[in-house]
């Protein structure tokens, strides 16, 4: 069974921090590009951060750049999202996703999705 399971969401005050974890029960995890998305009620799902298989290439949404950090531990089949200096506008359901690492940087194919974890930032 291939699945992603997020954890670490919760309620935090403005300026606080959370660390999301995603346990990826996926074959060939170390070769996959992994990412975090978020979706607020009534809003489109947006890419928050992505990390290619070798950990040497990352992308971040402008809204989180400098505050969020994506990382992975291939030995644990886990990807993380460290979120600092949280703002109310960060409130959303956060989803872990993964897919094959494509040859062209900046292009992604998201084949796997977790059920999401709620992050709520109070003002």
Buried (B, 14 or more C-beta within 10 A) or exposed (E): EEEBEBBBBEEBEEEBEBEBBBBBEBEEBEEBBBBBBBBBEEEEEBBBBBBBBEBEEEBBBEEBEEBBBBBBEBEEBBBBBBBBEBBEEBBBBBBBBBBBBEEEEEEBEBEBBBEBBEBBBEE
